[in-house]
Amino acid sequence: MSAQPYPEGVHIVAALFIDDIEMRQVPGPSTRIDLRGIQFSAPAPGEFPITVDPHLVVIVHCPTGATGTGVLEVVFTDADGVEVARNAQPLQIEPGRFGRQLVRANLTYPAPGTIDARCRIDQGPVTVVPYTLLEPLG
C-alpha cells in the first residue's frame, strides 16, 4: 500500500456530533480537546415531525507553509439526497496548527430516519457524518 500525499491546504481531520466540547492547555504548550457525548443517533425529544439542532464539531488542520484560510461547507441531506440545510463559514487556522469549527443546523425530521452532514473545505474531499433520529422514548 502506498502512502497518500499529505493535504496541501486546510483539511478535515474528523467530524462528529457531540454534546459538549472543552479546550484546555497542558504543558508543552499543547492543547487538548475534550469531547463529550459523541453520538450518531438519539431518540426524538417529542413526536414527529420534529426539528432538532445537534452540534457538529469539525476538527481541521493546516500544514506548515499553507495559507491557513478556506471555507468550511456542511450540506445536510436526507435519505433521498435532498438538501435540508446548509452551513458555510470561513476558516482561519494558523499554519502548523489544528482548529475546530462548531456547526449547528436546525434539522427537521418528518419521521425517524437519518440525515447526513456532508462536510468539505474549498470543494475538497467530502467527510460524511450521519445523524439518525429514532422513535421517542416511552
N, CA, C and O atoms as CSV, one atom per row, in Angstrom:
chain,resi,resn,atom,element,x,y,z
A,1,MET,N,N,0.848,-1.166,0.000
A,1,MET,CA,C,0.000,0.000,0.000
A,1,MET,C,C,0.896,1.233,0.000
A,1,MET,O,O,1.832,1.323,0.795
A,2,SER,N,N,0.613,2.177,-0.887
A,2,SER,CA,C,1.422,3.390,-0.958
A,2,SER,C,C,0.823,4.466,-0.061
A,2,SER,O,O,-0.382,4.495,0.189
A,3,ALA,N,N,1.687,5.340,0.410
A,3,ALA,CA,C,1.247,6.434,1.288
A,3,ALA,C,C,0.497,7.485,0.479
A,3,ALA,O,O,0.853,7.784,-0.661
A,4,GLN,N,N,-0.539,8.034,1.084
A,4,GLN,CA,C,-1.292,9.109,0.447
A,4,GLN,C,C,-0.525,10.408,0.613
A,4,GLN,O,O,0.107,10.617,1.648
A,5,PRO,N,N,-0.565,11.301,-0.396
A,5,PRO,CA,C,0.119,12.586,-0.240
A,5,PRO,C,C,-0.529,13.396,0.880
A,5,PRO,O,O,-1.739,13.327,1.097
A,6,TYR,N,N,0.286,14.151,1.572
A,6,TYR,CA,C,-0.203,14.996,2.657
A,6,TYR,C,C,-1.011,16.133,2.054
A,6,TYR,O,O,-0.546,16.755,1.099
A,7,PRO,N,N,-2.217,16.436,2.576
A,7,PRO,CA,C,-3.020,17.522,2.005
A,7,PRO,C,C,-2.258,18.850,2.036
A,7,PRO,O,O,-1.559,19.149,3.004
A,8,GLU,N,N,-2.398,19.640,0.973
A,8,GLU,CA,C,-1.660,20.890,0.845
A,8,GLU,C,C,-2.265,22.030,1.650
A,8,GLU,O,O,-1.531,22.886,2.144
A,9,GLY,N,N,-3.557,22.063,1.791
A,9,GLY,CA,C,-4.209,23.172,2.485
A,9,GLY,C,C,-4.939,22.715,3.728
A,9,GLY,O,O,-4.760,21.589,4.194
A,10,VAL,N,N,-5.765,23.602,4.262
A,10,VAL,CA,C,-6.569,23.261,5.431
A,10,VAL,C,C,-7.443,22.059,5.073
A,10,VAL,O,O,-8.076,22.035,4.017
A,11,HIS,N,N,-7.474,21.070,5.953
A,11,HIS,CA,C,-8.241,19.860,5.667
A,11,HIS,C,C,-8.903,19.334,6.937
A,11,HIS,O,O,-8.507,19.668,8.053
A,12,ILE,N,N,-9.920,18.505,6.735
A,12,ILE,CA,C,-10.691,17.922,7.832
A,12,ILE,C,C,-9.944,16.717,8.399
A,12,ILE,O,O,-9.525,15.827,7.658
A,13,VAL,N,N,-9.783,16.701,9.718
A,13,VAL,CA,C,-9.193,15.565,10.416
A,13,VAL,C,C,-10.301,14.650,10.925
A,13,VAL,O,O,-10.188,13.427,10.843
A,14,ALA,N,N,-11.390,15.252,11.459
A,14,ALA,CA,C,-12.511,14.480,11.995
A,14,ALA,C,C,-13.739,15.369,12.063
A,14,ALA,O,O,-13.629,16.593,12.137
A,15,ALA,N,N,-14.899,14.752,12.038
A,15,ALA,CA,C,-16.166,15.467,12.218
A,15,ALA,C,C,-17.103,14.540,12.985
A,15,ALA,O,O,-17.286,13.381,12.613
A,16,LEU,N,N,-17.700,15.069,14.069
A,16,LEU,CA,C,-18.546,14.264,14.946
A,16,LEU,C,C,-19.681,15.099,15.526
A,16,LEU,O,O,-19.533,16.303,15.734
A,17,PHE,N,N,-20.801,14.458,15.781
A,17,PHE,CA,C,-21.875,15.092,16.545
A,17,PHE,C,C,-21.555,14.895,18.021
A,17,PHE,O,O,-21.185,13.798,18.440
A,18,ILE,N,N,-21.699,15.959,18.807
A,18,ILE,CA,C,-21.292,15.923,20.217
A,18,ILE,C,C,-22.312,16.629,21.103
A,18,ILE,O,O,-23.160,17.385,20.629
A,19,ASP,N,N,-22.206,16.358,22.414
A,19,ASP,CA,C,-22.968,17.114,23.409
A,19,ASP,C,C,-22.207,18.345,23.862
A,19,ASP,O,O,-22.798,19.406,24.060
A,20,ASP,N,N,-20.862,18.208,24.031
A,20,ASP,CA,C,-20.085,19.305,24.589
A,20,ASP,C,C,-18.626,19.194,24.154
A,20,ASP,O,O,-18.136,18.109,23.842
A,21,ILE,N,N,-17.942,20.342,24.141
A,21,ILE,CA,C,-16.529,20.400,23.807
A,21,ILE,C,C,-15.839,21.343,24.777
A,21,ILE,O,O,-16.392,22.371,25.168
A,22,GLU,N,N,-14.618,20.978,25.160
A,22,GLU,CA,C,-13.840,21.834,26.054
A,22,GLU,C,C,-12.389,21.819,25.582
A,22,GLU,O,O,-11.838,20.761,25.278
A,23,MET,N,N,-11.779,22.992,25.525
A,23,MET,CA,C,-10.371,23.136,25.159
A,23,MET,C,C,-9.596,23.419,26.438
A,23,MET,O,O,-10.050,24.186,27.287
A,24,ARG,N,N,-8.410,22.791,26.577
A,24,ARG,CA,C,-7.577,23.065,27.750
A,24,ARG,C,C,-6.108,22.981,27.372
A,24,ARG,O,O,-5.713,22.213,26.494
A,25,GLN,N,N,-5.304,23.794,28.062
A,25,GLN,CA,C,-3.868,23.817,27.850
A,25,GLN,C,C,-3.193,22.809,28.773
A,25,GLN,O,O,-3.603,22.625,29.919
A,26,VAL,N,N,-2.157,22.162,28.258
A,26,VAL,CA,C,-1.324,21.269,29.050
A,26,VAL,C,C,0.126,21.661,28.781
A,26,VAL,O,O,0.388,22.414,27.842
A,27,PRO,N,N,1.071,21.173,29.577
A,27,PRO,CA,C,2.473,21.554,29.371
A,27,PRO,C,C,2.928,21.287,27.937
A,27,PRO,O,O,2.505,20.329,27.290
A,28,GLY,N,N,3.793,22.161,27.477
A,28,GLY,CA,C,4.337,21.953,26.148
A,28,GLY,C,C,4.724,23.240,25.439
A,28,GLY,O,O,5.883,23.307,25.031
A,29,PRO,N,N,3.934,24.243,25.243
A,29,PRO,CA,C,2.492,24.264,25.480
A,29,PRO,C,C,1.771,23.418,24.429
A,29,PRO,O,O,2.172,23.362,23.266
A,30,SER,N,N,0.733,22.785,24.858
A,30,SER,CA,C,-0.049,21.917,23.998
A,30,SER,C,C,-1.517,22.075,24.384
A,30,SER,O,O,-1.830,22.462,25.509
A,31,THR,N,N,-2.396,21.782,23.466
A,31,THR,CA,C,-3.830,21.923,23.711
A,31,THR,C,C,-4.494,20.563,23.642
A,31,THR,O,O,-4.148,19.729,22.805
A,32,ARG,N,N,-5.443,20.351,24.525
A,32,ARG,CA,C,-6.268,19.142,24.490
A,32,ARG,C,C,-7.700,19.562,24.172
A,32,ARG,O,O,-8.188,20.591,24.640
A,33,ILE,N,N,-8.351,18.741,23.367
A,33,ILE,CA,C,-9.758,18.953,23.053
A,33,ILE,C,C,-10.519,17.805,23.693
A,33,ILE,O,O,-10.341,16.648,23.313
A,34,ASP,N,N,-11.367,18.122,24.663
A,34,ASP,CA,C,-12.180,17.107,25.324
A,34,ASP,C,C,-13.569,17.129,24.703
A,34,ASP,O,O,-14.269,18.139,24.767
A,35,LEU,N,N,-13.962,16.012,24.103
A,35,LEU,CA,C,-15.286,15.865,23.501
A,35,LEU,C,C,-16.122,14.981,24.406
A,35,LEU,O,O,-15.653,13.947,24.881
A,36,ARG,N,N,-17.357,15.387,24.646
A,36,ARG,CA,C,-18.263,14.592,25.484
A,36,ARG,C,C,-19.561,14.322,24.715
A,36,ARG,O,O,-20.063,15.164,23.971
A,37,GLY,N,N,-20.064,13.136,24.925
A,37,GLY,CA,C,-21.349,12.782,24.335
A,37,GLY,C,C,-21.302,12.614,22.829
A,37,GLY,O,O,-22.228,13.033,22.134
A,38,ILE,N,N,-20.235,12.007,22.306
A,38,ILE,CA,C,-20.173,11.748,20.867
A,38,ILE,C,C,-21.334,10.835,20.511
A,38,ILE,O,O,-21.579,9.832,21.182
A,39,GLN,N,N,-22.050,11.194,19.444
A,39,GLN,CA,C,-23.261,10.442,19.110
A,39,GLN,C,C,-23.501,10.402,17.609
A,39,GLN,O,O,-23.090,11.295,16.868
A,40,PHE,N,N,-24.165,9.359,17.188
A,40,PHE,CA,C,-24.566,9.214,15.796
A,40,PHE,C,C,-26.073,9.019,15.687
A,40,PHE,O,O,-26.629,8.973,14.590
A,41,SER,N,N,-26.733,8.903,16.858
A,41,SER,CA,C,-28.190,8.775,16.887
A,41,SER,C,C,-28.702,9.255,18.235
A,41,SER,O,O,-27.950,9.376,19.203
A,42,ALA,N,N,-30.005,9.527,18.273
A,42,ALA,CA,C,-30.651,9.951,19.517
A,42,ALA,C,C,-32.145,9.687,19.389
A,42,ALA,O,O,-32.692,9.712,18.286
A,43,PRO,N,N,-32.810,9.433,20.524
A,43,PRO,CA,C,-34.270,9.334,20.466
A,43,PRO,C,C,-34.849,10.726,20.230
A,43,PRO,O,O,-34.321,11.721,20.726
A,44,ALA,N,N,-35.919,10.782,19.481
A,44,ALA,CA,C,-36.585,12.070,19.244
A,44,ALA,C,C,-37.085,12.627,20.573
A,44,ALA,O,O,-37.619,11.877,21.390
A,45,PRO,N,N,-36.920,13.936,20.807
A,45,PRO,CA,C,-37.371,14.521,22.063
A,45,PRO,C,C,-38.878,14.782,22.095
A,45,PRO,O,O,-39.380,15.368,23.054
A,46,GLY,N,N,-39.592,14.362,21.075
A,46,GLY,CA,C,-41.039,14.562,21.009
A,46,GLY,C,C,-41.592,13.822,19.801
A,46,GLY,O,O,-40.924,12.976,19.207
A,47,GLU,N,N,-42.807,14.153,19.458
A,47,GLU,CA,C,-43.479,13.485,18.335
A,47,GLU,C,C,-43.043,14.070,16.994
A,47,GLU,O,O,-42.677,15.242,16.901
A,48,PHE,N,N,-43.091,13.229,15.955
A,48,PHE,CA,C,-42.761,13.657,14.591
A,48,PHE,C,C,-43.963,14.339,13.958
A,48,PHE,O,O,-45.102,14.002,14.283
A,49,PRO,N,N,-43.731,15.297,13.054
A,49,PRO,CA,C,-42.439,15.838,12.636
A,49,PRO,C,C,-41.831,16.689,13.747
A,49,PRO,O,O,-42.542,17.268,14.568
A,50,ILE,N,N,-40.498,16.749,13.755
A,50,ILE,CA,C,-39.798,17.464,14.824
A,50,ILE,C,C,-38.515,18.088,14.267
A,50,ILE,O,O,-37.902,17.557,13.341
A,51,THR,N,N,-38.129,19.211,14.842
A,51,THR,CA,C,-36.882,19.880,14.473
A,51,THR,C,C,-35.913,19.780,15.644
A,51,THR,O,O,-36.266,20.085,16.783
A,52,VAL,N,N,-34.688,19.349,15.354
A,52,VAL,CA,C,-33.634,19.241,16.369
A,52,VAL,C,C,-32.421,20.032,15.892
A,52,VAL,O,O,-32.300,20.348,14.708
A,53,ASP,N,N,-31.528,20.344,16.822
A,53,ASP,CA,C,-30.324,21.104,16.459
A,53,ASP,C,C,-29.072,20.495,17.085
A,53,ASP,O,O,-28.479,21.079,17.992
A,54,PRO,N,N,-28.669,19.313,16.594
A,54,PRO,CA,C,-27.473,18.673,17.146
A,54,PRO,C,C,-26.223,19.502,16.827
A,54,PRO,O,O,-26.180,20.223,15.830
A,55,HIS,N,N,-25.214,19.388,17.687
A,55,HIS,CA,C,-23.956,20.102,17.495
A,55,HIS,C,C,-22.964,19.224,16.743
A,55,HIS,O,O,-22.695,18.091,17.142
A,56,LEU,N,N,-22.430,19.752,15.664
A,56,LEU,CA,C,-21.411,19.065,14.884
A,56,LEU,C,C,-20.094,19.812,15.098
A,56,LEU,O,O,-20.041,21.031,14.937
A,57,VAL,N,N,-19.036,19.092,15.458
A,57,VAL,CA,C,-17.717,19.705,15.558
A,57,VAL,C,C,-16.861,19.133,14.431
A,57,VAL,O,O,-16.837,17.926,14.194
A,58,VAL,N,N,-16.160,20.038,13.743
A,58,VAL,CA,C,-15.268,19.639,12.663
A,58,VAL,C,C,-13.851,20.047,13.082
A,58,VAL,O,O,-13.563,21.229,13.267
A,59,ILE,N,N,-12.977,19.052,13.227
A,59,ILE,CA,C,-11.584,19.292,13.603
A,59,ILE,C,C,-10.788,19.441,12.301
A,59,ILE,O,O,-10.857,18.580,11.424
A,60,VAL,N,N,-10.031,20.542,12.180
A,60,VAL,CA,C,-9.284,20.826,10.956
A,60,VAL,C,C,-7.804,21.011,11.274
A,60,VAL,O,O,-7.429,21.291,12.412
A,61,HIS,N,N,-6.979,20.850,10.259
A,61,HIS,CA,C,-5.530,21.034,10.388
A,61,HIS,C,C,-5.030,21.854,9.211
A,61,HIS,O,O,-5.514,21.711,8.088
A,62,CYS,N,N,-4.051,22.720,9.482
A,62,CYS,CA,C,-3.395,23.483,8.435
A,62,CYS,C,C,-1.912,23.133,8.444
A,62,CYS,O,O,-1.224,23.405,9.427
A,63,PRO,N,N,-1.410,22.537,7.373
A,63,PRO,CA,C,0.007,22.200,7.327
A,63,PRO,C,C,0.890,23.453,7.351
A,63,PRO,O,O,0.458,24.527,6.932
A,64,THR,N,N,2.112,23.314,7.835
A,64,THR,CA,C,3.081,24.397,7.788
A,64,THR,C,C,3.300,24.791,6.331
A,64,THR,O,O,3.454,23.934,5.460
A,65,GLY,N,N,3.310,26.077,6.083
A,65,GLY,CA,C,3.530,26.561,4.726
A,65,GLY,C,C,2.255,26.828,3.942
A,65,GLY,O,O,2.310,27.441,2.876
A,66,ALA,N,N,1.118,26.388,4.439
A,66,ALA,CA,C,-0.160,26.653,3.763
A,66,ALA,C,C,-0.696,28.009,4.203
A,66,ALA,O,O,-0.207,28.586,5.175
A,67,THR,N,N,-1.692,28.519,3.495
A,67,THR,CA,C,-2.225,29.853,3.797
A,67,THR,C,C,-3.045,29.901,5.077
A,67,THR,O,O,-3.095,30.939,5.736
A,68,GLY,N,N,-3.689,28.794,5.439
A,68,GLY,CA,C,-4.487,28.769,6.667
A,68,GLY,C,C,-5.891,29.293,6.503
A,68,GLY,O,O,-6.608,29.444,7.492
A,69,THR,N,N,-6.307,29.575,5.284
A,69,THR,CA,C,-7.664,30.063,5.060
A,69,THR,C,C,-8.435,29.083,4.180
A,69,THR,O,O,-7.851,28.295,3.436
A,70,GLY,N,N,-9.727,29.151,4.283
A,70,GLY,CA,C,-10.592,28.312,3.475
A,70,GLY,C,C,-12.028,28.532,3.889
A,70,GLY,O,O,-12.314,29.363,4.751
A,71,VAL,N,N,-12.924,27.796,3.280
A,71,VAL,CA,C,-14.339,27.859,3.622
A,71,VAL,C,C,-14.819,26.446,3.928
A,71,VAL,O,O,-14.714,25.544,3.098
A,72,LEU,N,N,-15.350,26.273,5.140
A,72,LEU,CA,C,-15.957,25.004,5.529
A,72,LEU,C,C,-17.420,25.053,5.117
A,72,LEU,O,O,-18.163,25.952,5.511
A,73,GLU,N,N,-17.819,24.072,4.319
A,73,GLU,CA,C,-19.218,23.964,3.899
A,73,GLU,C,C,-19.764,22.640,4.405
A,73,GLU,O,O,-19.148,21.591,4.219
A,74,VAL,N,N,-20.933,22.696,5.051
A,74,VAL,CA,C,-21.611,21.486,5.504
A,74,VAL,C,C,-23.002,21.500,4.889
A,74,VAL,O,O,-23.792,22.412,5.128
A,75,VAL,N,N,-23.289,20.473,4.092
A,75,VAL,CA,C,-24.599,20.317,3.465
A,75,VAL,C,C,-25.264,19.119,4.123
A,75,VAL,O,O,-24.711,18.019,4.124
A,76,PHE,N,N,-26.435,19.328,4.677
A,76,PHE,CA,C,-27.199,18.263,5.327
A,76,PHE,C,C,-28.198,17.715,4.316
A,76,PHE,O,O,-28.986,18.466,3.741
A,77,THR,N,N,-28.160,16.387,4.101
A,77,THR,CA,C,-29.059,15.771,3.130
A,77,THR,C,C,-29.843,14.625,3.769
A,77,THR,O,O,-29.353,13.932,4.661
A,78,ASP,N,N,-31.074,14.445,3.287
A,78,ASP,CA,C,-31.905,13.350,3.803
A,78,ASP,C,C,-31.579,12.056,3.066
A,78,ASP,O,O,-30.666,12.021,2.241
A,79,ALA,N,N,-32.319,11.001,3.362
A,79,ALA,CA,C,-32.059,9.676,2.790
A,79,ALA,C,C,-32.186,9.656,1.267
A,79,ALA,O,O,-31.611,8.787,0.611
A,80,ASP,N,N,-32.938,10.608,0.697
A,80,ASP,CA,C,-33.096,10.692,-0.751
A,80,ASP,C,C,-32.044,11.588,-1.396
A,80,ASP,O,O,-32.066,11.800,-2.609
A,81,GLY,N,N,-31.112,12.121,-0.581
A,81,GLY,CA,C,-30.080,13.004,-1.110
A,81,GLY,C,C,-30.521,14.442,-1.284
A,81,GLY,O,O,-29.809,15.243,-1.889
A,82,VAL,N,N,-31.696,14.778,-0.755
A,82,VAL,CA,C,-32.229,16.134,-0.869
A,82,VAL,C,C,-31.626,17.010,0.233
A,82,VAL,O,O,-31.604,16.628,1.403
A,83,GLU,N,N,-31.140,18.186,-0.159
A,83,GLU,CA,C,-30.580,19.123,0.815
A,83,GLU,C,C,-31.674,19.647,1.737
A,83,GLU,O,O,-32.704,20.141,1.279
A,84,VAL,N,N,-31.434,19.532,3.059
A,84,VAL,CA,C,-32.405,20.027,4.038
A,84,VAL,C,C,-31.857,21.202,4.844
A,84,VAL,O,O,-32.621,21.913,5.497
A,85,ALA,N,N,-30.544,21.409,4.805
A,85,ALA,CA,C,-29.917,22.555,5.481
A,85,ALA,C,C,-28.505,22.702,4.926
A,85,ALA,O,O,-27.935,21.766,4.366
A,86,ARG,N,N,-27.957,23.907,5.099
A,86,ARG,CA,C,-26.589,24.181,4.633
A,86,ARG,C,C,-25.962,25.204,5.559
A,86,ARG,O,O,-26.632,26.110,6.054
A,87,ASN,N,N,-24.646,25.044,5.788
A,87,ASN,CA,C,-23.897,25.991,6.596
A,87,ASN,C,C,-22.554,26.202,5.913
A,87,ASN,O,O,-21.896,25.236,5.527
A,88,ALA,N,N,-22.144,27.453,5.763
A,88,ALA,CA,C,-20.823,27.767,5.212
A,88,ALA,C,C,-20.195,28.810,6.122
A,88,ALA,O,O,-20.849,29.772,6.527
A,89,GLN,N,N,-18.915,28.610,6.441
A,89,GLN,CA,C,-18.223,29.556,7.307
A,89,GLN,C,C,-16.755,29.622,6.944
A,89,GLN,O,O,-16.146,28.608,6.605
A,90,PRO,N,N,-16.178,30.831,7.014
A,90,PRO,CA,C,-14.755,30.971,6.696
A,90,PRO,C,C,-13.889,30.334,7.776
A,90,PRO,O,O,-14.262,30.285,8.948
A,91,LEU,N,N,-12.725,29.849,7.356
A,91,LEU,CA,C,-11.748,29.266,8.271
A,91,LEU,C,C,-10.498,30.139,8.284
A,91,LEU,O,O,-10.082,30.656,7.248
A,92,GLN,N,N,-9.912,30.297,9.448
A,92,GLN,CA,C,-8.623,30.963,9.601
A,92,GLN,C,C,-7.835,30.161,10.622
A,92,GLN,O,O,-8.040,30.314,11.826
A,93,ILE,N,N,-6.934,29.306,10.150
A,93,ILE,CA,C,-6.160,28.417,11.012
A,93,ILE,C,C,-4.686,28.765,10.846
A,93,ILE,O,O,-4.197,28.879,9.722
A,94,GLU,N,N,-3.983,28.932,11.948
A,94,GLU,CA,C,-2.558,29.236,11.893
A,94,GLU,C,C,-1.816,28.045,11.282
A,94,GLU,O,O,-2.023,26.909,11.709
A,95,PRO,N,N,-0.948,28.289,10.281
A,95,PRO,CA,C,-0.191,27.187,9.677
A,95,PRO,C,C,0.557,26.368,10.732
A,95,PRO,O,O,1.173,26.915,11.647
A,96,GLY,N,N,0.487,25.050,10.579
A,96,GLY,CA,C,1.112,24.131,11.519
A,96,GLY,C,C,0.235,23.789,12.717
A,96,GLY,O,O,0.662,23.051,13.605
A,97,ARG,N,N,-0.980,24.313,12.752
A,97,ARG,CA,C,-1.868,24.123,13.909
A,97,ARG,C,C,-3.153,23.392,13.519
A,97,ARG,O,O,-3.466,23.184,12.347
A,98,PHE,N,N,-3.875,23.016,14.574
A,98,PHE,CA,C,-5.199,22.424,14.445
A,98,PHE,C,C,-6.220,23.446,14.914
A,98,PHE,O,O,-5.881,24.385,15.635
A,99,GLY,N,N,-7.456,23.266,14.509
A,99,GLY,CA,C,-8.541,24.116,14.979
A,99,GLY,C,C,-9.825,23.324,14.995
A,99,GLY,O,O,-9.866,22.163,14.586
A,100,ARG,N,N,-10.878,23.970,15.474
A,100,ARG,CA,C,-12.185,23.313,15.487
A,100,ARG,C,C,-13.242,24.320,15.102
A,100,ARG,O,O,-13.174,25.494,15.465
A,101,GLN,N,N,-14.211,23.843,14.368
A,101,GLN,CA,C,-15.342,24.663,13.962
A,101,GLN,C,C,-16.610,23.982,14.464
A,101,GLN,O,O,-16.778,22.772,14.313
A,102,LEU,N,N,-17.485,24.761,15.053
A,102,LEU,CA,C,-18.768,24.238,15.507
A,102,LEU,C,C,-19.832,24.594,14.476
A,102,LEU,O,O,-19.894,25.725,13.992
A,103,VAL,N,N,-20.661,23.621,14.152
A,103,VAL,CA,C,-21.729,23.804,13.179
A,103,VAL,C,C,-23.027,23.380,13.840
A,103,VAL,O,O,-23.127,22.290,14.403
A,104,ARG,N,N,-24.006,24.245,13.764
A,104,ARG,CA,C,-25.317,23.926,14.332
A,104,ARG,C,C,-26.368,24.194,13.266
A,104,ARG,O,O,-26.424,25.286,12.699
A,105,ALA,N,N,-27.188,23.208,13.000
A,105,ALA,CA,C,-28.232,23.364,11.993
A,105,ALA,C,C,-29.559,22.908,12.567
A,105,ALA,O,O,-29.606,21.976,13.371
A,106,ASN,N,N,-30.623,23.550,12.164
A,106,ASN,CA,C,-31.969,23.096,12.535
A,106,ASN,C,C,-32.382,22.044,11.515
A,106,ASN,O,O,-32.595,22.347,10.341
A,107,LEU,N,N,-32.492,20.798,11.985
A,107,LEU,CA,C,-32.825,19.684,11.107
A,107,LEU,C,C,-34.231,19.201,11.401
A,107,LEU,O,O,-34.543,18.825,12.531
A,108,THR,N,N,-35.075,19.210,10.389
A,108,THR,CA,C,-36.452,18.757,10.551
A,108,THR,C,C,-36.580,17.332,10.036
A,108,THR,O,O,-36.235,17.025,8.895
A,109,TYR,N,N,-37.080,16.482,10.902
A,109,TYR,CA,C,-37.315,15.079,10.582
A,109,TYR,C,C,-38.823,14.853,10.505
A,109,TYR,O,O,-39.511,15.036,11.510
A,110,PRO,N,N,-39.359,14.461,9.348
A,110,PRO,CA,C,-40.784,14.167,9.251
A,110,PRO,C,C,-41.143,12.846,9.939
A,110,PRO,O,O,-42.290,12.630,10.332
A,111,ALA,N,N,-40.140,11.963,10.077
A,111,ALA,CA,C,-40.296,10.639,10.680
A,111,ALA,C,C,-38.908,10.181,11.125
A,111,ALA,O,O,-37.914,10.830,10.797
A,112,PRO,N,N,-38.823,9.074,11.867
A,112,PRO,CA,C,-37.493,8.569,12.218
A,112,PRO,C,C,-36.659,8.359,10.949
A,112,PRO,O,O,-37.180,7.935,9.917
A,113,GLY,N,N,-35.383,8.655,11.037
A,113,GLY,CA,C,-34.527,8.493,9.864
A,113,GLY,C,C,-33.172,9.129,10.075
A,113,GLY,O,O,-32.831,9.560,11.176
A,114,THR,N,N,-32.402,9.182,8.994
A,114,THR,CA,C,-31.027,9.667,9.042
A,114,THR,C,C,-30.849,10.865,8.125
A,114,THR,O,O,-31.346,10.894,6.999
A,115,ILE,N,N,-30.125,11.852,8.638
A,115,ILE,CA,C,-29.679,12.992,7.837
A,115,ILE,C,C,-28.158,12.961,7.868
A,115,ILE,O,O,-27.553,12.811,8.930
A,116,ASP,N,N,-27.539,13.106,6.685
A,116,ASP,CA,C,-26.084,13.104,6.581
A,116,ASP,C,C,-25.550,14.527,6.570
A,116,ASP,O,O,-26.077,15.389,5.867
A,117,ALA,N,N,-24.500,14.772,7.353
A,117,ALA,CA,C,-23.762,16.029,7.297
A,117,ALA,C,C,-22.596,15.784,6.348
A,117,ALA,O,O,-21.708,14.986,6.649
A,118,ARG,N,N,-22.592,16.457,5.212
A,118,ARG,CA,C,-21.562,16.291,4.193
A,118,ARG,C,C,-20.620,17.492,4.297
A,118,ARG,O,O,-20.946,18.590,3.845
A,119,CYS,N,N,-19.451,17.268,4.898
A,119,CYS,CA,C,-18.510,18.344,5.232
A,119,CYS,C,C,-17.364,18.386,4.224
A,119,CYS,O,O,-16.833,17.347,3.832
A,120,ARG,N,N,-16.983,19.607,3.803
A,120,ARG,CA,C,-15.812,19.741,2.939
A,120,ARG,C,C,-15.244,21.149,3.049
A,120,ARG,O,O,-15.933,22.084,3.460
A,121,ILE,N,N,-13.997,21.280,2.680
A,121,ILE,CA,C,-13.322,22.575,2.686
A,121,ILE,C,C,-12.908,22.892,1.255
A,121,ILE,O,O,-12.231,22.102,0.597
A,122,ASP,N,N,-13.328,24.062,0.789
A,122,ASP,CA,C,-12.927,24.555,-0.541
A,122,ASP,C,C,-13.084,23.527,-1.654
A,122,ASP,O,O,-12.147,23.299,-2.418
A,123,GLN,N,N,-14.242,22.912,-1.756
A,123,GLN,CA,C,-14.539,21.947,-2.814
A,123,GLN,C,C,-13.656,20.697,-2.747
A,123,GLN,O,O,-13.536,19.973,-3.735
A,124,GLY,N,N,-13.032,20.439,-1.579
A,124,GLY,CA,C,-12.177,19.271,-1.402
A,124,GLY,C,C,-12.982,18.018,-1.126
A,124,GLY,O,O,-14.192,17.984,-1.352
A,125,PRO,N,N,-12.307,16.984,-0.634
A,125,PRO,CA,C,-12.983,15.717,-0.347
A,125,PRO,C,C,-14.094,15.893,0.694
A,125,PRO,O,O,-14.013,16.757,1.567
A,126,VAL,N,N,-15.115,15.071,0.584
A,126,VAL,CA,C,-16.270,15.149,1.475
A,126,VAL,C,C,-16.125,14.132,2.604
A,126,VAL,O,O,-15.809,12.966,2.369
A,127,THR,N,N,-16.361,14.591,3.833
A,127,THR,CA,C,-16.444,13.728,5.001
A,127,THR,C,C,-17.913,13.664,5.384
A,127,THR,O,O,-18.529,14.695,5.650
A,128,VAL,N,N,-18.484,12.455,5.416
A,128,VAL,CA,C,-19.912,12.288,5.689
A,128,VAL,C,C,-20.096,11.764,7.111
A,128,VAL,O,O,-19.488,10.772,7.511
A,129,VAL,N,N,-20.961,12.465,7.870
A,129,VAL,CA,C,-21.278,12.055,9.235
A,129,VAL,C,C,-22.802,11.918,9.348
A,129,VAL,O,O,-23.515,12.915,9.232
A,130,PRO,N,N,-23.314,10.695,9.574
A,130,PRO,CA,C,-24.755,10.502,9.688
A,130,PRO,C,C,-25.268,10.839,11.084
A,130,PRO,O,O,-24.567,10.660,12.081
A,131,TYR,N,N,-26.506,11.330,11.134
A,131,TYR,CA,C,-27.188,11.551,12.406
A,131,TYR,C,C,-28.602,10.987,12.287
A,131,TYR,O,O,-29.410,11.475,11.497
A,132,THR,N,N,-28.890,9.959,13.077
A,132,THR,CA,C,-30.171,9.259,12.993
A,132,THR,C,C,-31.047,9.647,14.173
A,132,THR,O,O,-30.611,9.590,15.323
A,133,LEU,N,N,-32.275,10.041,13.888
A,133,LEU,CA,C,-33.249,10.334,14.923
A,133,LEU,C,C,-34.180,9.128,15.027
A,133,LEU,O,O,-34.796,8.707,14.048
A,134,LEU,N,N,-34.263,8.591,16.230
A,134,LEU,CA,C,-35.042,7.372,16.494
A,134,LEU,C,C,-36.438,7.723,17.017
A,134,LEU,O,O,-36.743,8.894,17.245
A,135,GLU,N,N,-37.258,6.734,17.198
A,135,GLU,CA,C,-38.578,6.933,17.791
A,135,GLU,C,C,-38.409,7.544,19.189
A,135,GLU,O,O,-37.409,7.268,19.853
A,136,PRO,N,N,-39.354,8.363,19.651
A,136,PRO,CA,C,-39.259,8.910,21.011
A,136,PRO,C,C,-39.323,7.792,22.044
A,136,PRO,O,O,-39.923,6.741,21.817
A,137,LEU,N,N,-38.692,8.045,23.178
A,137,LEU,CA,C,-38.747,7.069,24.271
A,137,LEU,C,C,-40.156,7.056,24.883
A,137,LEU,O,O,-40.851,8.072,24.909
A,138,GLY,N,N,-40.543,5.902,25.363
A,138,GLY,CA,C,-41.811,5.809,26.095
A,138,GLY,C,C,-42.967,5.565,25.295
A,138,GLY,O,O,-44.075,5.472,25.824
